[in-house]
Amino acid sequence: MSDEIVSEEDLARARQDPAFRQELMAKNLDKLLGALNRAKQDRNKNPEMARQMREGVDLAVRLADRLQREDESGNGPQAA
């Protein structure tokens, strides 16, 4: 799994492997939270940043909810 961008290969593997999917989502949640933290420092310099931060926070909450549901169910979401 690449540290930068999720590849098509990663996505295909995540559809078949629930443990890998969990790891991929958790890693990307960490990246998103880091980006939001950096954006928080720049929000006064860029008026568009507030809107982008709201979108990022919404995405982070949805991803965290999904990770939590997978942890609780133990079997993860069904592959599409």
Phi and psi in degrees as a GROMACS rama.xvg file:
@    title "Ramachandran Plot"
@    xaxis  label "Phi"
@    yaxis  label "Psi"
@TYPE xy
-72.0913  151.215  SER-2
-82.5643  -15.4674  ASP-3
-97.9605  -71.9085  GLU-4
-119.888  142.457  ILE-5
-73.4866  123.719  VAL-6
-86.2523  166.302  SER-7
-60.9398  -35.5726  GLU-8
-63.296  -43.1831  GLU-9
-60.7614  -43.571  ASP-10
-63.9492  -42.0911  LEU-11
-63.3607  -42.3679  ALA-12
-65.728  -40.0478  ARG-13
-63.0065  -31.1246  ALA-14
-68.3214  -26.2274  ARG-15
-101.73  -23.2589  GLN-16
-121.929  101.346  ASP-17
-58.8883  -36.6067  PRO-18
-66.7395  -42.0294  ALA-19
-65.6923  -40.4545  PHE-20
-59.6562  -44.3229  ARG-21
-60.4816  -46.0304  GLN-22
-63.3904  -42.3212  GLU-23
-63.0615  -45.0654  LEU-24
-65.1992  -42.6972  MET-25
-63.8522  -42.2972  ALA-26
-64.283  -40.624  LYS-27
-74.1308  -29.1086  ASN-28
-64.1653  -42.6257  LEU-29
-60.0602  -42.8748  ASP-30
-62.0387  -43.9458  LYS-31
-63.3046  -43.245  LEU-32
-64.8541  -37.811  LEU-33
-63.0594  -42.6765  GLY-34
-64.5527  -40.2514  ALA-35
-64.1936  -38.7394  LEU-36
-64.0864  -42.2905  ASN-37
-66.6671  -39.6623  ARG-38
-65.6909  -31.9445  ALA-39
-58.6287  -35.1156  LYS-40
-72.6554  -24.8251  GLN-41
-100.053  0.369492  ASP-42
-62.5072  -28.4168  ARG-43
-78.2101  -19.833  ASN-44
-86.4878  -21.8186  LYS-45
-133.417  110.937  ASN-46
-62.5736  -27.0969  PRO-47
-73.1839  -18.1218  GLU-48
-62.3849  -36.0343  MET-49
-61.1884  -43.9054  ALA-50
-64.8818  -43.7665  ARG-51
-64.1175  -37.0926  GLN-52
-66.1069  -40.3122  MET-53
-61.3014  -42.8456  ARG-54
-63.125  -42.0194  GLU-55
-64.4767  -40.7801  GLY-56
-65.1998  -42.5572  VAL-57
-59.3727  -45.1697  ASP-58
-63.7903  -41.7146  LEU-59
-62.3979  -41.457  ALA-60
-64.9011  -43.8272  VAL-61
-63.6496  -40.8923  ARG-62
-67.6759  -41.7484  LEU-63
-64.1441  -40.2951  ALA-64
-61.0452  -42.2807  ASP-65
-65.0159  -42.113  ARG-66
-61.9869  -42.0663  LEU-67
-65.4146  -42.0063  GLN-68
-61.576  -40.1765  ARG-69
-65.9712  -40.8798  GLU-70
-62.0417  -41.6422  ASP-71
-70.9429  -38.008  GLU-72
-81.2193  -28.2669  SER-73
78.6321  -6.48285  GLY-74
-125.342  -1.72563  ASN-75
69.7505  173.53  GLY-76
-73.8398  159.043  PRO-77
-73.549  142.062  GLN-78
-67.0288  142.424  ALA-79
